Amino acid sequence: MRDNYALRAHLVLDAMQRQPVLRDHAGELALYLEIAWKAAAQHFKSPPVRLRQARDKLSSLIVRLSGPEGACPLSAQDWGVLCAGVVCADGVWQRLPTRQILLVMQQLREAALRRVV
């Protein structure tokens, strides 16, 4: 399970470096980072700084992607912040027990369903 999510996040990150960022890319990466963020917040005293920086950067990117274009370029500096966040998220995913990760995934699904209903 962990390897599949990590692989997808790294593939998306690679695509973001070479082409304009699409909403789908941002959403895929946001899911990986959000799971790591919430799991780290529950398990550690505070989530890692690099993870927070990447999450914040991705949030602002998603707002930009909400416009009519649906795609935007990513600066080398922004890509670096996201890359550091993904590497940090990899560490969170590896350090935490699978049950903790699954619990966070379920919480996110339930929260998404409440927003839809």
Summary of the structure (lengths in Angstrom):
residues: 117
radius of gyration: 13.9
end to end distance: 28.2
largest distance: 40.4
contacts: 343
relative contact order: 0.18
helix: 80%
strand: 3%
